[in-house]
Amino acid sequence: MKIKSAAGLLAALLLAACGEKKEEIVPYSGPSDHWNAQRVPRSLQCAACHPEQFRAWSGSDHAWAWRETSPELDGQPFHGQQKQAHGSGVTFRTARNGTLQITDSESGRVFDVHSVLGRTPLVQYLVKGEDGGLHTPSAAWDTLRREWFDVFEDDARLAKEGNARRKVGEWGHWLGRGMNWNSQCAWCHMTRFRKNYDEKSDRFASTREEPGVTCLQCHKAADTPAEDGCLVAKADRKLSATQNHDNCATCHARREEMDGDFTVGDSFDEHFRLELPTLAGIFYPNGMQQDEDYCETGLRLSKMGAAGVTCLDCHDPHTAKLKLPQEDNSLCLRCHADGTPVNGKPTPIIDPAAHGPCPAGSKGARCVECHMPESPYMARDPRRDHSFNSPDPQMSLELGIPNACTMCHKDIDDKRAAELVQQAFPAQKTAAQRARTRAVAAAQQGRGKAEDLLAAYRAETIPAWRATLLELLACVPPADETRAAAAEAARDASPMVRAAAARLLGEEALPLVDDPCKLVRRAAGWPLVDRLVRSGSHPRTLSELRATAHFQADQPTGAMQLAILAAAEGKQDEAIAQYERAVRLDPASLVARMDYAVYLDSLGRPAQALGPMLQCAELAPDNAEVKYRIGLLLAELQRWDAALAAYAQALKQQPNHLPTRTQRIEILRYLGRTEEAQKEMQEYRALLQAEKQFPVTQP
C-alpha cells in the first residue's frame, strides 16, 4: 500500500504522535510511488511534528536510496531488454505474474528482482544470491537515456588490468562476494542496517529498521519520548557540526568499515578508516577523485575541510540540495565575499570578476567549474570533486592529472592551458603543492624518495595530507629523519596522522596501542599482534582486532585477519583454513595466495608453499615479485637452477628489482660461478648508482 492510498494510517499516526498539537499538523502528501507508508512507521511519527522537514526529505535521494519494485517505474526497463555488462550477458523481462526477472547468460540462472536502488541518473536492481545476500548486475538503467548500460564501461583501469570481463566464481563478478550488496553497499541505503554475517554457514541474515535513509539514520531516537513529546534524544539536539558531518561521512566516503557499531554522535575515526591518496588509480596525486571516491577524502585534503567547513555548510540536511545557487556563485560568496570567518579563521576574500580568466556570466566564471570540476562515475553519474584544487595544467603535462581548463575547453591542449594559466596567475604560489604532488605521484608509482616525502610533510599543515605522506613514507627506503618524523607524528592531534605514524613505526608503535582513538589502536595493534597475543597485554586493542576481523569475515580481508590471529595463537589448522577461505572468496587475488604461501613457509613447509605461489604465477605471469618469491622457495628447496631461472624471469620483467639481483649473486657465489656473480655485481652497482637511494655496498 503506497502512501497516497494510506491517508487513514498516516493521519492516525500523526494525531497519535502529536496529541495536543493535532490542529497544527498538515499531513504529508508529497511524492509516494517509491516507498510504502507502512514500512517507515517511526519516521512517520517524526512527520507529525516536523511536516516541512519530512516533505523535504521525501523527495530527496536519501528517501529513494532503496525502494520496492513498481510496475509504473520499472515496466520499461524489464520489457525484454538485453545487455552485455562486465563479462555477463543479462536479460531483463517481466514474467506473466508481473515479477521482474533477470537472466544471467553465463550461469543460465534466472533471478526475481528483490528491490531497487536509486532514482536518477541511474537505477540498479537487486536479486538474492546463494549466500543469502543481495547482488546487483553490472548493468544499470539510465533514467535519462532510457537504456541499459555497463557501469564499468568507462573504467580504463580495469581494462588495462585485464579485468573488464568478470567470470562466474570470481570476487568481482556480479554474483561474487565483491558485488555483495549487504557487505559493500547496504549501510548507505538502509536505516540502522545490520549485516549479520554468519561465518560457519557463510550466509547473510541482514536486518534493517527502515528502508532508505530515513530520519532514524541521522537522528538518535530516544528510548522514551522527551517531556515535549519529541522522539529525538535530547543529546541529538546538541550535536556539534563535526558530529553531524561525521554522520554524513559514514556514507559519503571511500572507507573501510571497522565494525557495525556507529551511531549518531560518534566519531567517524572510531569506526571507519578513510581511504587516502596512497595508491595509484584511486586518487590522483593532487587529491582529486579518480575512482569511485565520494566526497569525504577530498574535503579532508582541502583547505576548506581543514578549516572546519562541513557538508551542512553547503547542503540542506533534509533535501541534500545546495542551500544557495552555485550558478551565480552565491553559495561560495556567502563566505568569500566578505571574509566570513570559519571557526575563527578568516576566509579569503575573492572577487569573481577579477579572480577568474573566463568572462562574467559564462559557465567558466562559476567557482565550481574551476575548483570542483565534474566527472562521470559509474559511467554516467556526474559528480563534483570536493578537493577544491586549483587548475594546474602543468601537472597535467608532467603527471597526467586532469585539469578543469581542458576538461571544459576541449579546443585547447594542456600545454596551451598551462601557458594561459601562467599568464592569468603569474604570482600564483604553487611550488609547495607541486612538490607534494610530484612526491606523491612518484611514491604511488613505486619510485618514491624519503627526502621528497619528508620535505612535503614538513611543509604541510593539513592533517589528511600529513597522514598521506607518512603512509607513503612507510613504502620507501627510509632516510635518517624518517623515524624522528614518525615519532613526532605519534603525538599529533589528528587521529589520522597518529594512525599513519603507527604504521610507519611498526614495532616501536607499542605506546599507540592504548591511544584514545580506535583507528590509531588498530593501526598500531595489527603489526604487533603476535606480541599482544603472547603477552596477553592490551586486551582492549586485541579484542577490537578480533571484532574487526570477525566483522569483515565475509570478505577475503577479514579471513586473512582471522588467519593472522590464529597463527599468532599457534592454531595452525585454523590459520590454514582461513587462508584457504580467503583464496576461495577471491580466486583471482594474488595477495591471499602470497600471504598463504609465506605462512606455509614460516611453518617449514616450502614445498607446500610453492603450490599457491605457482598459482600466483598463472594468474599474473608478468609479475616480477611473484617470480622473485618463487625463486626464494626454490632456493630454500636447494633447486638452484630452477631458482636462478625464476630470478632471471623476474629481472626480465623488472630489471631494477634489487632483491632479486642480491639473491642471484648469493646463489652464483655458492655454486662457484664466480664470473657470472661478478657480472651480476657490476649490474647491481650500476643500478644502485642510478637509483641514488642506497650507498653502493656489496649485498
Salt bridges, closest charged atoms under 4 A:
ASP33 OD1 - LYS4 NZ 3.02
ASP61 OD1 - ARG119 NH2 2.73
GLU68 OE2 - ARG39 NH2 2.81
ASP74 OD1 - ARG67 NH2 2.78
GLU106 OE2 - ARG165 NH2 3.89
GLU130 OE2 - ARG109 NH1 3.29
ASP131 OD1 - HIS135 NE2 3.34
ASP131 OD2 - ARG177 NE 3.39
ASP142 OD2 - ARG145 NE 3.78
ASP142 OD2 - ARG380 NH1 2.94
GLU147 OE2 - ARG145 NH1 3.94
GLU147 OE2 - ARG380 NH1 2.66
GLU153 OE2 - ARG380 NE 3.35
GLU161 OE2 - ARG157 NH1 3.74
GLU199 OE2 - HIS550 ND1 2.46
ASP202 OD1 - ARG177 NH2 3.17
GLU209 OE2 - ARG42 NH1 3.00
GLU209 OE1 - ARG192 NH1 3.29
ASP228 OD2 - ARG237 NH1 3.18
ASP236 OD2 - HIS219 ND1 3.14
GLU256 OE1 - ARG273 NE 2.78
GLU256 OE2 - ARG522 NH2 2.35
ASP259 OD1 - HIS271 ND1 2.78
ASP259 OD2 - LYS518 NZ 2.57
ASP266 OD2 - HIS271 NE2 3.04
ASP269 OD1 - ARG300 NH2 3.50
GLU275 OE1 - ARG273 NH2 3.58
ASP291 OD2 - ARG157 NH2 3.31
ASP291 OD2 - ARG254 NH1 2.76
GLU292 OE2 - ARG383 NH1 2.89
ASP293 OD1 - ARG254 NH1 3.32
GLU296 OE1 - HIS245 NE2 2.78
GLU296 OE2 - ARG300 NE 2.87
GLU369 OE2 - ARG384 NH2 2.90
ASP381 OD2 - ARG383 NE 3.12
ASP392 OD1 - ARG434 NH2 2.86
GLU398 OE1 - ARG438 NE 2.80
GLU419 OE1 - ARG416 NH1 3.07
GLU460 OE1 - ARG436 NH1 2.77
GLU471 OE2 - ARG503 NH1 2.46
ASP492 OD2 - ARG466 NH2 3.61
GLU507 OE1 - ARG531 NH1 3.68
GLU508 OE1 - ARG483 NE 2.29
ASP514 OD2 - HIS538 ND1 3.00
ASP515 OD1 - ARG498 NE 2.79
GLU544 OE2 - ARG521 NH2 2.71
ASP554 OD1 - LYS195 NZ 3.07
GLU569 OE2 - ARG546 NH2 2.60
GLU569 OE1 - LYS571 NZ 3.30
GLU625 OE2 - ARG629 NE 3.14
GLU625 OE1 - HIS657 NE2 3.05
ASP641 OD1 - ARG673 NH1 3.90
GLU666 OE2 - ARG669 NH1 3.99
GLU676 OE2 - ARG673 NE 2.85
GLU680 OE2 - ARG661 NH1 2.50
GLU680 OE1 - ARG664 NE 3.17
GLU683 OE1 - ARG661 NH1 2.80
